[in-house]
Amino acid sequence: MKIAVLYGGVSAEREVSLSSGKGIIKALEANGHDVIGIDFHPNKLDELLSLQVDIVFIGLHGKYGEDGKIQALLDMLNIPYVGSGVLGSALAMDKAKSKAYFEKQGIRIAKSITVRKNAFNKEFNHNLSYPLVVKPNSEGSTIGLSIVKDKKDFYDAMMYALKHDEVVMVEEFVEGKEVTVAVLGKKDEEKALPVVEIIPKNEIYDYESKYAPGGSEHIVPANVDEKTTRLLQNNAVKAHQVLDCNVYSRVDFIVPTDGSEPVILEVNTLPGMTPTSLFPDAARAIGLSYEAMIEELVKLSLN
């Protein structure tokens, strides 16, 4: 097939997307496809308007890629693409809105509030207990995120997050192990892949831990009991479906150290596809090589 790969983009996750795009292109070529690589920019939409391909593989991350905007354009051009559509992409990107959907499905969420830029000042008060997680409402890869241990650091953390988004989520910090569940399959028949446990070399699973070689260790399957594994996998599929995601996603959780129910963090509709990424690790655990995984995503999308 003739396949276009969109990568790069203009979001804060551009460097990650460049790496994802490189891997996707290499895999598609190894699978025998005719591949066109496009370093996407909103000012160069003519590259898409004249595109003649069988399908587009979106290797973008963050804004203008993962938020439904590029999906809407491809829909209008009647060009098929891999992954979730406009609604699923937009909902998953908005952490506050997606949490409301998760809660209705009975999935445990962390207590949180959202704060808009025009409503924030040095006198701002909230009723959440420290420590807190302060993060942009619509960013990925922990960009703009801070762990705030006491009140004196709250203002600086908010200002840091507001550099990346007009809306900030302030959330209770849940201590525990970070895990993720890849979801794969055709509509309404999705299956959860093995749970992956993440052990970052830094204090938190930050940008460096995610993408630097050796930045984190991935344990597949995760060191959690069978009951917790089933709950994580069931909740991952529920979260994927309630947001109307399609073909694949990756759902992040915290398994609290106190033994209580896992807390969902977010759904990633375009998870990283770099050499150190989590989705490919989960796929390998069920016998799918990187190239076979990429081919499966294309086939599921076309069907």
Secondary structure, DSSP 8 states (H G I E B T S, - for coil): -EEEEEEE-SSTTHHHHHHHHHHHHHHHHHTT-EEEEEEE-GGGTHHHHT---SEEEE---STTTTSSHHHHHHHHTT--BSS--HHHHHHHH-HHHHHHHHHHTT-----EEEEEGGG--TT------SSEEEEETT--TTTT-EEE-SGGGHHHHHHHHHTT-SEEEEEE---EEEEEEEEEESTT--EE---EEEEESSSS--HHHHHSTTSEEEESS-S--HHHHHHHHHHHHHHHHHTT--EEEEEEEEEETTS---EEEEEESS---STT-HHHHHHHHTT--HHHHHHHHHHHHH-
